[in-house]
Amino acid sequence: MKHFENDLELLSAEARSFLNREHGVFIDGKMVLGEERYDIVDATTGRTVSTATDATLADVDLAVAAARKALEGVWAQRRPHEREACLLRLADLLQQNSREISEIASIESGRLLTNTRGIDIEHSILVLRYMAGMATKIKGATLPLSIPYIPRGEFDGYTYREPIGVVAAIVPWNVALGIAIWKIAPALAAGCTVVLKPSPQTPLTALRLAELATEAGIPDGVVNVLTGSGSQVGAALVRHPDVDKISFTGSTGTGRRIAEAAASQFKSVSLELGGKSPFIVLEDADPAVVIPAAAWGIFANHGQNCCAGSRLYVHANRYDEVVEGVAEIARSIRLGSPLLAETQMGPLTNLGHRDRVLQLVEAGKSEGARLVTGGGRPDHPGAYFEPTILADVTSRMTPVAEEIFGPVLVAASFKTEEEALLLANDTEFGLGASIWSNDTRKIRKMRRGIKAGSVWVNVHNALDMALPFGGWKNSGQGFDLGEEAVLGHTRVKAVVEHFS
């Protein structure tokens, strides 16, 4: 592993300057410093690189009040084309500050600079621009009415959509800025206001985004950011009587608790939760195409991806060839600083998470899985974990049933398409799945039989801003991305006009 003694020397002056600031919470257009603070740790070195404010319950009330005031005031007065213009300016500012922000994202998360540039910046710019256009395209319908119990007169009936209100957006650390923008952009396009709660590990890009929102002309109070080291802020937002919708990405367990709390107040929820996505290789698939796709379907972003292709199912006649091919790639992956161009995998987000990944691998070995490669922790202070493959698994084994959220692939073989479908669907999750074949009849059968919100054919984890992204079963409800995400931030009002 190649490292510098101080990886911060690789950063731009702008990124270093931002890390050196005292960071507060962002409420009503202002950065407010708090008395209680916590450390932001570079997962690459284990060193503290910055600090953030631990928000209080009083901060929650202030942020929600600011969002409510903006919702019913200045933001409500902005016409759709003006909301569109604000989001377009925000996209331009994200592009102009791309190096600084992608470097901050890599330092606080340990993710490769190529990933933070490609997903958190470049993909997010497209999401912002797509959602900006949606602001002027929210529509209702007119309907012919009968109403037989009112026999006289004529009726006009129509529907229109209003903003759902104040949105609490709670986002994870694995694609911190990208998912924050998935939440903020459709909410603002619909006319809502937002209180964003980033993960404790990755609050800095959210704070920088809030500054850019102000610079883009988004009024004070429309975007607020509350940072915190624990769960009390997120829980308070979920319970807050003046929050109308909770949009959450994270674990299934936390999502279930949010849904239960929101249900007691009849709040709207959008939950993108855990995944254990199958990567299904039929007999006719080309190994030269499948092998690198399977490797990077799991090892990209260090396996910290909710729809990573973490379960590899291969036809028995191709199984050994594909598993060994993926293992060769795994053994060749270069671990190192996420800021270096030659690095192919950086650290996991923190040491505690790395140890959890190790526990799940050890559980699989004890249950009879065959360790093909990896499975260990390099001798380094950073939170690194080797790319790992466990073969010959069964559905009940711990690393097959549970989401690992790390660079760990489990593999098994099948003999028929029916068996492949049984294996693919034998899970509590239903976020994504990919099918690899050139046989259109088999592809049709498989894509119709898979129980997941996204199905990819001869590609894996391909997300476009125009397509809705959401899970089935214990992978959640509601959508990010696409028109559906915008409509999910609206409520329908039906109007009847009577003319006598």
N, C-alpha and C positions, 0 to 999 in steps of 0.2 A: 504494500500500500504506500502510495506516494503522498506525503504531507509536507506542508511547511510548518515551522514551529508556530507561526501565527498566520492562520489562513486569512485573517482580516486584512492582511497586506495585499491580498488579491482584489479587494473591493475598490469600487470607485470612491472618490472623495465624498460624493453625495450620499452614498450608502453608509459610509463610516460616520458621517456627520449625523445622519438620522439615528443610527444606533446609539450615539453618544448623548442624545437628547434625554430629558426627563419626560417620560410619556404619561399622559393623563388619560382620562376618559373623554370622549368627544360628545358633548351634549349641546344642542341648540346652536351649533356652529362654532363652539369654543372648546379648546382643550383645557380640561379642568384636572389639576393635579390632586391626587388623593394622599392621605397620610400613610395608609398601608400600601406597601409595595411588595412585589415578588420578582424573582430572577427569571430572565430569559436565557436559556442555556443552549449553546451551540452543540448539537448532537455529534458533530464531527470531532470535537476536542474535549467535550465535557466542561468547557469553561463558560462562565457567565459573560454574556456579550451586551446585555442591556437589562433594564428593569421596566416593569409596567405597573400601573395602578390597580390595586385590588378594589373594585367597585363595591359600594355599600348598597344596602336596601334603599337608602335615601336617594342614591344615584339612579336606581331603577325608577323610582317615582318621578324624578326630575326628567329623565330621558323620555319616559312614556308621556308625560305631560307636554313636553316640547313637541313630540311627534303628533299628539292629538291637536295641539294648537295649530301646527302647520297644516295638518290634514283638513281642518275646518276653516283655515284662513288662507294664507298666501298660496299654498299648493293647490287648493281647490279652485283658486282664481286663475291658475295657469291653464290655458287651453291645450288641447292635445298636441298641436304642433309645437307649442312651447315646451312641453315635457319632452317631446322628441328631440328638440334642439339641445336641451340640457344633457340628455344621454349621449347624443352625438359628440358634444364637446368633451364629455367625460371620457369617451373612447379615444378621442384625439389626445387628451392629456395623458392617458395611460400609455399610449404609444410613444409620446414625447419623453416620458420618464421611465421607459421600459427597462433600461439597464439597472438603474437604481432599485426599482421595485423588485425585479427578478432576483437581484443579489440579496436584498433583505429577505425575500421568501426562502432562498436557499439556506441562508444562515440560520433562520429561526426554525426550519423544518428538517434540514439535512438532505433535501431533495436536490437532484442534479440541476445545474443551471440551465441545461438544455430543456429540462422539463418545465421549470418555472417560467422560462421565456415562452415556450411553445404553448403551454396550457394556461397558466395564470395570466399571461399577457396576450399573446397572439389570438388564442381561442376566445379569451374574454373580450377582446376588442370586437370580434365578430358577434359575440352574444349581445354586447351593448348596442351595436348598430342594428342588429335584427330586432331587438326589443324596442329600440327607439321607433322603428317603423310601425310596430304594432300599436303604439300609442294613438295613432290616427285611424286605426282599423277595428276598434272595438264597436260592435254593432248589436242591435236588437232585432226585433221582427214585428211585422204587423199581421194581424190575424182577423179573419171574418168571425163575428160572434153571433150566437143564437139567443142565449139566455131566455128560454121559453116561458119562464115564470114572470117575465116582465113583457107583456104582450104589445105595448105601444112604444113607438119611437124607434130610432136607429142607434146603432152602437159602432164605435171605433174601439178596437183593442190593439194594444201594442206592448212590447217589452223593451226595456233598456237596462243597461248594466251600470252599476255604480261601484266605486272603489269599496272593497270590503272593510277598509279602515286601517288601523295601526297594526303593523305586522312585526312580530318578534321573530327574527331570523337567527337560528343557532347553528353554527357551522363547525366542522371538524378541522383537524390539523393536516390531513393528508394532501388536500389540494385547497389550501386555506383561502387564498384570494379568489381562485377560480370559482369555487362553490359560493363564496360570499356574493360574487357578481351574479351567479345563477339566481340567487335569492333577491338581490336588490333590484336588478334590471327589470324583471317582469312586474315587480311590485310598484316601482315608480312609473312604468309605462301605463299601468292601470289607474294611477292616481293615488296610490297608497303612500304611507310614510313608514319608515323602518327604524326599529331598534335592533342593531346587530350585536350578537354576542359571539365573538370568535373563541376558538379553543384557547385554553390557558397557554399552551406551548407556542401558538402562532398568532399573537395579537397585532404584530407590528404592521403587516401589510394592510390590515383592516383600518388602522389609524391613518396610514398614508392615503388610502383610498378616500376616507372621509375628508381629508384636506383637499384632495383633488376634486371631490364633489362640490365643495364650496367654491373652488376656483372655477368650476364649470358653470356656476350660476345657479346651482340647486339651492333653494332657500334654506335658511337655518331651520333646524328641527326636522327636516325631511329625512336625513340620514344621521343617525346617532350610533355611537359605538361604546359598548360597555365591556371592559376587560376585567378578568378576575381569575384567581388561581383555583377556585373551587366550583361547586355546583350551585351555590346559593343564588347567584345572579340569574342563571338560566331558569331555575325553579321559580324564582319570584316573577320573572317575565311570563312564564306559563300560567301562573295563578292570577296575574294582575287583571283586575276587572276592566281596565281600559285598553287591553290588548285584544284585538278581534281575531287574529289568525296567528298560528305558530307554524313556521316553516323550518323543519329540522332535518339535518343530515347527520347520521351517526349510527350508533349501535342499536340493534333490535330491542334490547332490554330497556335502554333509555327511551327509545321511541314509544314503547308500550306504556311506560309510566307517563309520558307526555300526553298520549292519547287518552289515558284514563283521567288525568287531571283536566284536560280540555273538555272532555265529554260532560263533566259535571257543570260546566258553564256554557255548553253548546257552542264552543268556539270551533272555527274551522281549523283543520290541520292539514299540512302536507308533510309526509314523512318518507324520506329516502333512507332506507335502513341497510342492514347487513346483506351480504351476498356470498355465494359459494358457487360461482358460475362454472358450468360444465363446458369443456372444449372437446367436441365430439368429432373424431376422425373416422370416416367411413373407409371401406377397403379400397375404393378407387382413387382416394385422394393422393396427390403427389407429395411424397415425403420431403422433397427438396423445398417445397413451399410450406408444408405443415410444420416442419421441425423448428425453423427460426421463429415462425409465428407463435407456436406453442411456448417457446422459451421466453419471448418478450411479452407474451400474453400474461405471464405470471411475474417475471422478474422486472418488468418496467415499473418505475416508481417504487422499486424495492419491494414489490408485492403489496404495497400499502394502497390498495385500490379496491373499492367495494365491488367492482365487477371484473376483477382480475380473473383470468382463466385458471383457477386454482385446482380444478378437478379435470384431469386429462383422461378421457375414455377413448381407446383406440381399438379398432378391429383386431382380432387375435392374430391375423396374418401379417399385420403391420406393427404390432405392439412392441416387440423387442427393438426393432429398427428405430422406431420413433422415440421410445424412451431413452435409448442410448444416444441418439442424436441430440436430444434436448440436454442430456447429461454432459455431453462434450461441450456444448455452449456454456452450460452452467459453470463447468470447471475453468473455462477461459475468461469469465467475466472479471474485469479489473475493478477492485474496490479501492476507494480513495476519497479525497476531498471532492465534494460536489461542485466546487468552483473550478476544478481542473478539467480541461476539455477531454483528456484521455480517460477520465473516470467513467465507468459504465454503471456502477452502483455505489451510492453513498451509504451513510448509516441509517438505521431506523430512527424513529423520532426521539426516543430516549432509552435509557438503560432499562427502565422498568418494562417497557414494551418489548425490548429485545429478550429479556428473561422470560416473558410470557410466551413468546414465540418458541424459545428453546423448550419450555415445559410441554408445549403441544407436540413438538417433534419427538421428544422423549416418550410421551404417552403413546404415540403411534408406534414407535419401535417396540415398546413393551407389549403392545397389543398384536404384534405380528407383522407389521409393515416392514418391507425391505428397504433399508437405506441405500440408495444408489450413489448419492454424492452429497457433500455438504454436511449440514447438521451441527455445525460448531460456531464458536465465537472467536474471531481472530484476537490475538494478543495486542489489544490497542485500547486506549481509554475511551474512544468513541463507541457509539452504540451499533457496531457492525455485526452482521450475521451473514454466514455463508449462503449462497444460493443452494437450495436443498431440494432433493427429490425423494419421495417415499413411494415405492412401487408395490404392486400386488395388494392393494388395499381393499377393504370392504366398507360398505356404507355406514356401518355402525362404529367404525374406528373413530376415535376422538378427533384427529386432524382432518377427517373427511366430513364429519358432522358439524364441526365448529368452524367459524370464520377465524382464520389465523391472522390475517392482515400483515403478512410478511412474505419473504421470498421463498415460499414452501409450496411445491407442487406435489399433489398426490395423484397416482396413476393406477388404472385398472384396464383390463381388456374386456371385450364383448364379442359375441359371434353373430348376432342378428340385430337389425334395426330396432326390433321390439325390446330386446335386452338393453340396448343403448338408451332408449327412452326411459325404461324403468330406472336405470342407474341415474340418468340426468335428473329425473323428477323426484328421486328418493332423497329429499332434503326439505327442510323447513323454509328454505329461501327460494326466491323466484325473481331475481333482479335481471340477469342476462344469461345468454348462452350462445355459443357459436357452433356451426355445422360446417364440416369440411368435406366437400364432395363435388364431383362434376356431373353427377347423375340427377337430373332435374326431378325425376319421379321420387327418388329417395329424399331429396331435399324438401320437396313439398310435404311428404309424409312426416318428416322430422320436425319441420318448423311448425306444422299444425299440431303436433303432439307435445311439444315442449311447453311447460308451464312457467313462463317467465315474461316479464314486461318488455324486454328487448331481445330479439333473435338476430344474430349476424350470420351471414352465409359467406364463407371463404374470407372472412376478416373477423377480428375480435376487438371489442370495445371501441367501436366507431361511433362517436357521438357528434351529432350535428345540431346546430342551434335551432333548426326548423323542425326537428323531430322530438316529440315528447319523450322524456326519460323518467321512468318510474317502475316500481316493483310490484310483484304479486306476492301473495302469501305473507310470510313474515319479513319480506323485504320492503313493506310499506304500502303507502297509498298516496294518491296525488302525483303531480308531475313537476319536474324541473324541465326547462327548455320547451321550445315550441309554442304555438298559439295557446295550447292547453295550460301552460304555466301562467300566462297573462290572465286568461279567463278564470283560473283558480284564485285570482286576487280580486275578483268581482262578485257581486251578488245581483240577482235578477229582480227587477221590480216590474210587476204587471200592472197596466193601467187600462181602465175601462171608462170610456166617455159615452154618455147617453145624450142623445138629441131628440127631444120630443116634437 
